[in-house]
């Protein structure tokens, strides 16, 4: 036993361990147990410390040679301390996936959550950690916005940190350092700087800022939506500013194109044929409709969009079909109430939002509909929708509905609706929930998603029209072009969108 209580059996020099830890891009320390006269552990000396990720007090390698009791007295006797002692005594590694650390000190985030791993190493303990509270904060805002990246600014150190998604937003080389606050401000259009000042005032008053600002990036102008909030220390002073950033340039451009086409509809005397052609151009701009069947993971798909015969304004029907990076398939249809630019704009908002939420890993149809419902309340629109996630590995279809007709399933010459879960109309109530059902599919099953224009006609019996559609689907079998040809009958006053899917063997 050495004079300072560190076991004499430690052979590797601390300098060597320090050299290794200094290069690791993670929060880490190497602790050597200090024992009392009776052999029990009384403290731990920080013999080596990583410097690339500081601790909660912004300390890096400067923690070396201090003890845990000196630097972190609040953990003594707690669950993390007990984990240290247990690993030191048993040699078995352990983890704390959600270790909560509270501090009452100005300049430090008051409540922090860490994922901590403790492993025996070279006669001591190798402790690694990752901040989870900041990660959860970023995810929460990303989920809300469907953003492309996050950034944070440390008010104490002046350091700016970017997620990988921020670099393409600003057309910046990922190998470069993040832009500073001043560099970003210089790229902002002068006429939009008042918005930035308003955002700072909102943050200073304790609120969350949500602004869309134009930046001159490269040779063009980008519209960036920025949601910002602050983290505060125990005295309530701002410590960090977090922001979620989304490039909404394409959406703004699309909205401008919608308005331009709308002006044509309002100002020109055109024939019904020309009106439908313009409506079709607008729909195809927002959601192109493939003319032929197209592949998805484990599926063959075919889409049809039929404008209403007599309606002069575009409707709010929409669809989405996409194989996701994780191999699952996202499928959706929806219908925003009304016609005209309001319906088209609402349709574009919902579809773009769904694409953004899918891009950040949301896969729960019920949760996606709940987010869509809140968006409809904010936009003051109503609509219906079905969202589903298909797993080609298990042939299961997880789906939920919001006031929308249930899909039809055709199997072995028989067609009928899938079991229908409850689900309130989008935009009707902020507390709506959307249960998820998970039916299993078989090879050559055909599933038909559709909007209500397929079965609801102003003339005739809707029940009889539904039976006609059901029987036509059963009679056509798994041939998708035949399915669409059998259903190719536009409604008089309502657009019709269908998404037909065949399960591949």
Secondary structure, DSSP 8 states (H G I E B T S, - for coil): --TTSB-TT--S-HHHHHHHHHT-SSEEEEEEEEE-TTS-EEEEEEEEE-SSS--TTS--GGGTT-BHHHH-GGGTTSHHHHHHHHHHHH---EEEEEEEEE---TTSBSEEEEEEEEEEETTEEEEEEEE-HHHHHHHHHHHHHT-SEEEEEETTT--EEE-THHHHHTT--TTS----HHHHHHHB-GGGHHHHHHHHHHHHTT--EEEEEEEEETTEEEEEEEEEEEEEBTTS-EEEEEEEEEE-HHHHHHHHHHHHHHHHHHH----HHHHHHHHHHHHHHHS---SS-EEETTEEEEEEEE--SS--S-EEEEEEEEE-TTS-EEEEEEEEEEESHHHHHHHHHHHHHHHHHHHTT---HHHHHHHHHHHHHHHT--EEEEEEEEETTTTEEEEEEES----EEEETTEEEE--------BTS-TT-----EEEE--TT-EEEEE-GGGT--SSS-HHHHHHHHHHHHHHHTT-HHHHHHHT----SSS-EEEEEEEE--
